Structures are given as structure tokens and as C-alpha cells.
Amino acid sequence: MPRKVLIITYYWPPAGGIAVQRWVKFCKYLKTYDWEPVVFTVSNGHYQLTDNSMLKDVSPDLTVIKRPIWEPYQLYQLFAAKQHKDANINPDEIKPGQGASLTKKISNWIRSNFFIPDARKFWIKPSVQFLATYLKENTVEAMISTGPPHSAHLIALHLKKKTDLPWLADFRDPWTTMDYYHELLLTRWADRKHHRLEREVLTIADAVTVVGGGMKKEFELKRNREVFAVTNGFDEDDFAGENVGLSKDFSVVHIGSFFARINPRGLWKALAELKAENHPLLLKLKIELTGRVAPSVIDSIREHGLEKYLSVSPFRPHEEAVKVVRRAAILLLCVYEQTPFVVTGKLFEYLAASRPILYIGPTEGDAAKIVLETGAGSVFSHDEVSAIKKHLIHLFNLFESGELKLNSAQSQKFSHRYLSGQIADQLNRITS
């Protein structure tokens, strides 16, 4: 009989985006490895994106416990969002940015110093009270917390102290080294508290998992014990079924949030040079961005004279987004130079789509390493304009001759079915 594991997660359907997919998919396959998930989540979460198509992966037999949460984010929106040029604010990464208004700076200061570790802190105490009672009345062998929001880890931390239940802390993103952390207007007291809480979670948890090798090394230094990398992945079921025809356009496709900090200006410059040279690539070019796109990214495309090739679509449900990536000529993956160890979840969907990846970011990063090791595409830094331009011409020539193909054989180790076994291995280890 499968043993039960409590999973504490803020993101759960109808939430959309990459944040929800990791644990919806792991819950789908964990029972294969003799672990039965019991999900604890919120009943009224403030989600930037919603995607009801993810509900198809939630088994009717899965126990999902939903409890209400009070969040101050709606108040923050009323106070500050109108001041925010690069809109689409994620409450997990509210930050001042350059040229921020005084109103926004005040709002950021309040968020940074009063809502620690994040704006979901008001979920912690009632959740601990509820789950402490639940665990007395129900047999559960282990628990998993997944963050951000890191308040989920603090729920598990308090439960660990009360019950000594074996605990796996799963980090989808860093905590005090997240790319926007240095932009928070933290007092010395607040900064110390973040580091203290992070250190406490890392040292008390029985196991820690992260999504990439860079985070593994960073957290092992803080934890003084082994940390295990279990990457994000893709679900083979999502890519089964009928074939999706390749676009007739030479489409450069990006799916998901396109933040200002990952704006690939080198790519736009390379395309602008090809346009100036009247290269035939421009006759079939389509820049297809699907999801939340920072206005500064669109401005940059316009500044390079590429607006006529641009198509921007709002967020699409996951099953529709899969079709978009499968018919793309090129899949664009951009990574922030300052966080080479962050591995965005879209990479693995790209791998499953078997379309060439154009990676632009730190060339020594974790995501770059995966792209190269799997033979899924090519890797460039943001300033390698000439090399990007040459590569675009190469890809276009393959596209024109019908030879723009990719072998996906190296990507199977990133399937959610396989990765769920790695989570199960950790659960078996900490409960043995």
C-alpha cells in the first residue's frame, strides 16, 4: 500500500504557469513509486495566471485540502501598480527598478520589511494550527514544502519542530540570491531575518531538492550537507497524439513571462542587421511572443525596426502553449546574466517539442549546459551579435531546405515520470 506524503504548495490549479506544473506533475506520477500525495494549498490564492487545463492532471482520487489565505497584494496593487511601467507584477518579486516613483519605493519598502519571507506570511500560523491537528488524526509518513513562496517552507519548519515528521524542502528558485533580492529595499534587520530563516530551513530539513546544479552547489555551502538536484521536466502525455505541422513562417517563438531583465537585445540587433542587408530571412520572419511581455521588450523590438514581424499573444492554457512550441521554427530561451544557475521550466517543454533552441544568456549556466548536452540547440551570450546573426542564417537555410529537425532522444531523463522517481528516492531515504 502506498505511503502518504503531505505536500505544502501555494500554487495549484487553477493557477497557471510553470510554478504549478512541477508539483501537479509529480503528484500525477508519485503513486507509481508507492507514495500517495496529500496536497495542502490555498482556496483563494492570488494568481497572476490561471489555467484550468491543468486540472486534467489532477486525479479525482487525489486528496487536496484547501484553506483560505489573506494576502495584502491586492492592497499593494491599488497603491503601486499604476506606477509600474513594466507591468505584470509578480507578488513574489516586487522590486523598485530604475527610475521608480516615490510611491513605488515606499510600497516596496513596506513589502520588503514587513512581509517576511513574502506576502503569503499570513498563511503560516493558521496552516500550522490546522495541519498539526490533521497530522494527529491522519497517518502521513513524510512532508514536502515547495517554494517560492518561501512561506510554504516556514509552515513545514514549524510542523517539523512540532512533529519531527521527515521533511523534504523543495526550492524552485533561490531565496536570498534570487536575481531581484538585491533590489529589495531591505533594512539590515530584514536582510538578517531572511538569511536566518533560509539557513534554518536548509539546516533543519531532512532533505533539500533544487532545480539545477548551480543552486545545488550554493545550497550545499549553506547547508553543509548534500543537496539534490531534481530538475523541472516535461510530461510525455502532453506531447502525445496527433502531429502538429511546422509553421510556414520562420517563427522565433518565446512562451511564458518575458521580463525586462532577459531582453535579448543582441538578437534584435542581429535581426535588424539582416533587415538592413535585405536578407530573405526577413520575408518569412515572425517573432511570436506568448505570455506576459514587459513593455520594455516590445519597445526594444520597435527600436530595432522589427515591429512588423512581431506577434504578441496573451497567456495561453498549457495544452495550447504546447501546440505553439511544437510548430515553431526556433524556440527562444533567454536567461538573466546575473543568475546563471537558474533553470527556467520552459526549457524542458522546449526539449520535448523537439524544435531547435536558440539560447541567449550566460554561456556557463545550468540551462546552457542542458541545451548543449542534449544537442537541443545553440548557446550565445547576450553580446554575441555576429555569432547570433550567423546562426540565424544557418537555421534559416535549414528551414528553407526542410532540414530543420532535432533528435529528442537525449531529453528523456527530464520526463516528469522519471523525475518523480528521484523525489520518491529522497522520500524513501529520509523515512528509512
C-alpha positions in Angstrom: 0.0 0.0 0.0 1.4 3.5 -0.9 2.6 5.6 2.0 1.2 9.1 2.3 3.2 12.3 1.8 1.9 15.8 2.7 2.7 18.3 0.0 2.5 22.0 1.0 2.2 24.2 -2.1 0.8 27.7 -2.7 0.5 27.1 -6.5 -2.2 24.6 -7.5 -4.8 24.6 -10.3 -6.5 26.8 -11.3 -3.1 28.6 -11.0 -1.3 28.7 -14.3 2.3 28.9 -15.4 5.5 27.0 -14.7 5.2 27.3 -10.9 2.2 25.0 -10.7 3.4 22.4 -13.2 6.2 20.9 -11.2 4.1 19.5 -8.4 1.0 18.8 -10.3 3.1 16.5 -12.5 5.0 14.9 -9.6 1.7 14.2 -7.8 0.5 12.6 -11.0 3.4 10.1 -11.0 4.4 9.6 -7.4 1.9 6.9 -6.8 3.8 4.8 -9.4 6.6 4.8 -6.8 4.4 3.8 -3.9 3.9 7.3 -2.5 0.4 8.8 -2.3 0.3 12.6 -2.2 -1.9 14.6 0.1 -1.9 18.2 -1.2 -2.3 21.2 1.1 -2.9 24.5 -0.7 -4.9 27.7 -0.6 -8.6 28.1 -1.6 -8.4 31.7 -2.7 -4.8 32.4 -3.9 -3.9 35.5 -5.8 -2.7 34.0 -9.1 -1.2 36.2 -11.9 -2.2 33.4 -14.3 -5.0 30.8 -14.4 -5.1 27.6 -16.4 -8.0 25.2 -15.9 -6.4 22.8 -18.4 -4.0 21.7 -15.7 -7.0 20.2 -13.8 -6.9 17.2 -16.2 -3.7 16.1 -14.5 -5.3 16.1 -11.0 -6.7 12.7 -10.3 -10.2 12.6 -8.7 -8.7 10.2 -6.1 -6.1 12.8 -5.0 -6.7 14.3 -1.6 -6.5 18.1 -1.9 -7.0 20.2 1.2 -7.7 23.9 0.5 -7.7 26.5 3.2 -8.3 30.3 2.9 -5.5 32.8 2.9 -5.4 36.6 3.4 -2.9 38.4 1.2 -2.0 42.1 1.1 -1.2 42.0 -2.6 -4.5 43.5 -3.7 -3.9 46.5 -1.4 -0.4 46.8 -2.9 -1.8 46.8 -6.4 -4.1 49.6 -5.6 -1.3 51.6 -4.1 1.5 50.9 -6.5 0.7 49.0 -9.7 -0.3 52.1 -11.6 3.2 53.4 -11.1 4.8 50.3 -12.6 5.8 50.6 -16.3 7.0 47.0 -16.7 3.6 45.7 -15.5 2.6 42.2 -14.8 4.0 42.3 -11.3 4.6 39.0 -9.6 3.9 39.3 -5.9 7.0 37.1 -5.3 9.3 39.6 -7.0 8.1 43.2 -6.3 11.1 45.4 -6.7 11.8 49.1 -7.3 13.7 49.1 -10.6 15.4 52.1 -12.1 13.6 55.4 -12.0 10.9 54.1 -9.7 8.5 56.6 -8.3 8.5 57.5 -4.6 5.1 55.8 -4.2 6.6 52.6 -5.6 9.7 52.8 -3.5 7.6 53.3 -0.3 5.4 50.3 -1.3 8.5 48.2 -2.0 10.0 49.2 1.4 6.8 48.1 3.2 6.7 44.8 1.3 10.4 44.2 1.8 10.5 44.8 5.6 7.0 43.9 6.9 6.2 40.8 4.8 9.0 38.4 5.5 9.6 36.0 3.9 6.9 37.1 1.5 3.4 38.5 1.2 1.9 35.0 2.0 3.3 35.1 5.6 -0.3 35.3 6.9 -0.8 31.8 5.7 1.8 30.3 8.1 0.2 30.4 11.5 -3.3 29.1 10.6 -1.8 26.5 8.4 0.4 25.2 11.1 -2.5 25.0 13.5 -4.7 23.2 11.0 -2.1 20.7 9.8 -0.9 19.9 13.4 -4.4 18.7 14.1 -4.7 16.9 10.7 -1.4 15.0 11.3 -2.7 13.8 14.7 -5.8 12.4 13.1 -4.3 11.0 9.9 -1.3 8.9 9.1 1.3 10.6 7.0 4.9 9.3 6.6 6.6 12.5 5.3 6.0 16.1 4.1 7.3 18.2 1.3 7.2 22.0 1.1 7.9 23.8 -2.2 8.7 27.4 -2.7 8.6 30.2 -3.6 6.7 31.5 -1.8 9.1 30.5 0.9 6.3 30.9 3.5 5.4 27.3 2.5 8.8 26.2 3.9 8.1 28.0 7.2 4.8 26.1 7.6 6.8 22.9 7.2 9.6 24.2 9.5 7.1 24.8 12.3 5.4 21.4 11.7 8.8 19.7 11.8 9.5 21.2 15.2 6.1 20.1 16.5 6.0 16.6 15.0 9.5 15.6 13.8 7.9 14.4 10.5 10.5 13.7 7.9 10.7 16.8 5.7 11.9 17.5 2.1 12.2 21.2 1.3 12.0 21.8 -2.5 13.4 25.1 -3.9 12.2 26.0 -7.4 14.1 29.3 -7.1 16.8 30.6 -4.7 15.9 32.7 -1.7 18.5 35.3 -0.7 20.3 35.1 -4.0 17.3 35.5 -6.3 18.1 37.9 -9.0 15.8 40.7 -7.6 16.8 40.2 -3.9 19.5 42.9 -4.0 16.9 45.4 -5.3 14.6 44.9 -2.3 14.7 47.9 0.0 15.7 45.8 3.0 16.8 47.1 6.3 19.7 45.4 7.9 17.3 43.7 10.3 15.1 42.4 7.4 18.1 41.1 5.5 19.4 39.3 8.5 16.0 37.7 9.1 15.8 36.5 5.5 19.2 34.9 5.9 18.3 33.4 9.3 15.1 31.8 8.0 16.8 30.5 4.9 19.6 29.0 7.0 17.1 27.4 9.4 15.1 25.8 6.6 18.2 24.5 4.9 19.7 23.0 8.1 16.6 21.5 9.7 15.0 19.9 6.6 15.9 16.2 6.3 16.4 16.6 2.6 16.7 19.6 0.2 16.0 19.5 -3.5 16.7 22.2 -6.1 16.1 22.5 -9.8 19.7 22.8 -11.0 23.4 22.2 -10.4 24.3 25.8 -9.6 21.6 26.0 -6.9 22.8 22.6 -5.6 26.4 24.0 -5.1 25.1 27.2 -3.5 22.8 25.5 -1.0 25.3 22.8 -0.1 27.7 25.6 1.1 24.8 26.9 3.3 23.6 23.6 4.5 26.9 21.8 5.0 25.2 18.6 3.7 24.3 17.2 0.4 21.6 18.9 -1.7 19.9 17.0 -4.5 19.2 18.4 -8.0 15.8 17.3 -9.4 15.2 19.4 -12.4 11.9 20.6 -13.8 10.7 18.5 -16.7 8.0 17.7 -19.2 5.1 15.3 -19.3 5.3 12.9 -22.3 1.5 12.7 -22.2 1.3 16.4 -23.1 3.2 15.8 -26.3 1.5 12.6 -27.4 -1.3 12.4 -30.0 -1.5 13.9 -33.4 1.4 15.5 -35.1 1.4 19.3 -35.2 2.5 20.8 -38.6 5.5 23.1 -38.7 4.8 26.8 -39.2 5.2 28.1 -42.7 6.8 31.2 -41.1 10.4 31.3 -39.9 9.0 31.7 -36.4 11.1 32.7 -33.4 8.8 31.7 -30.5 9.0 32.5 -26.8 6.5 31.1 -24.4 5.9 32.5 -20.9 6.9 35.6 -18.9 9.3 37.8 -20.8 10.9 40.0 -18.2 12.9 43.2 -19.0 16.0 41.7 -17.4 16.2 38.9 -20.0 15.6 41.2 -23.0 17.9 39.7 -25.8 19.0 43.0 -27.4 21.7 41.1 -29.2 19.1 39.1 -31.1 17.1 42.1 -32.1 20.3 43.8 -33.3 21.3 40.7 -35.4 17.8 40.7 -37.0 18.0 44.4 -37.6 21.3 44.0 -39.5 19.8 41.2 -41.6 16.9 43.5 -42.4 19.3 46.3 -43.5 21.0 43.7 -45.7 17.6 42.7 -47.3 18.3 39.1 -46.3 15.5 36.7 -47.5 15.1 35.5 -43.9 13.0 38.7 -43.2 10.5 37.7 -45.8 9.4 34.8 -43.6 10.3 36.1 -40.2 7.8 36.1 -37.4 8.7 37.0 -33.8 6.0 35.2 -31.7 5.8 36.1 -28.0 3.1 34.3 -26.0 2.5 35.3 -22.3 3.3 38.3 -20.2 5.8 40.5 -22.1 7.5 43.5 -20.4 6.8 46.8 -22.3 10.5 47.5 -22.5 11.0 44.3 -24.5 8.4 45.4 -27.1 10.0 48.9 -27.1 13.4 47.3 -27.9 11.9 45.4 -30.8 10.4 48.6 -32.1 13.6 50.5 -31.7 15.3 47.9 -34.0 12.7 48.3 -36.7 11.2 44.8 -36.2 7.6 45.7 -35.1 6.0 44.5 -38.4 7.3 41.0 -37.6 6.1 40.9 -34.0 3.1 39.0 -32.8 2.2 39.2 -29.1 -0.4 36.9 -27.6 -1.7 36.7 -24.0 -1.0 33.8 -21.7 -2.4 30.5 -23.2 -3.5 27.4 -21.3 -0.7 24.8 -21.1 -2.2 22.5 -23.7 -2.5 25.3 -26.2 1.1 26.5 -25.4 2.4 23.0 -26.2 0.9 23.2 -29.7 2.6 26.6 -30.2 6.1 25.3 -29.3 5.7 22.2 -31.4 5.1 24.1 -34.6 7.8 26.7 -34.0 10.8 27.0 -36.3 13.0 28.2 -33.4 12.4 28.3 -29.7 13.9 31.3 -27.9 15.2 30.8 -24.4 16.7 33.9 -22.6 18.4 33.8 -19.2 19.5 36.7 -17.0 23.3 37.1 -17.0 23.4 37.6 -13.2 21.7 34.2 -12.4 23.4 31.5 -14.5 22.2 28.8 -12.2 18.5 29.4 -12.7 16.9 26.8 -15.0 13.6 28.1 -16.3 10.9 25.5 -16.5 10.1 26.3 -20.2 13.4 24.7 -21.2 12.0 21.2 -20.6 8.9 21.9 -22.6 11.1 23.1 -25.4 13.2 19.9 -25.2 10.0 17.8 -25.5 8.9 19.8 -28.5 12.0 18.7 -30.5 12.5 22.1 -32.1 15.9 23.9 -32.2 16.5 26.1 -29.1 18.2 29.5 -29.5 19.7 30.1 -26.0 20.8 33.6 -25.2 22.3 34.2 -21.7 25.3 33.2 -19.5 27.1 30.5 -21.6 28.4 28.7 -18.5 25.0 28.4 -16.8 23.0 25.4 -15.9 20.4 25.9 -18.7 23.1 26.4 -21.3 24.7 23.1 -20.2 21.5 21.2 -20.6 20.9 22.7 -24.1 24.4 21.7 -25.2 24.4 18.2 -23.5 21.1 17.3 -25.1 22.0 18.6 -28.5 18.9 20.7 -28.4 20.2 23.9 -29.8 23.0 26.5 -29.7 24.2 28.8 -26.9 25.2 32.5 -27.1 25.8 35.3 -24.7 23.7 38.5 -25.0 26.5 40.4 -26.7 27.5 37.9 -29.4 25.6 39.7 -32.2 27.7 38.5 -35.1 27.6 34.8 -33.9 23.8 35.0 -33.4 23.4 36.6 -36.9 25.5 33.8 -38.5 23.5 31.1 -36.7 20.1 32.6 -37.7 21.3 32.4 -41.3 22.3 28.8 -40.8 18.9 27.9 -39.3 17.0 29.7 -42.0 18.9 27.8 -44.7 17.9 24.5 -43.0 14.4 25.8 -42.6 14.2 26.5 -46.4 15.5 23.1 -47.3 13.1 21.3 -44.9 16.0 20.0 -42.8 15.4 22.0 -39.6 15.0 18.9 -37.4 16.1 17.8 -34.0 16.6 14.4 -32.3 14.9 14.4 -28.9 16.5 11.1 -27.7 18.7 12.9 -25.1 15.8 14.5 -23.3 14.0 11.5 -21.8 15.8 11.8 -18.4 13.8 15.1 -18.0 10.4 13.5 -18.2 8.2 14.0 -15.1 7.6 10.3 -14.8 11.4 9.7 -14.5 12.0 12.7 -12.2 9.1 11.6 -9.8 11.2 8.6 -9.1 14.0 10.8 -7.9 11.6 12.5 -5.5 10.5 9.1 -4.3 14.1 8.1 -3.7 14.6 11.0 -1.4 11.4 10.2 0.5 12.5 6.6 0.9 15.8 7.8 2.2 14.5 10.2 4.8 11.9 7.7 6.1 14.1 4.6 6.2 
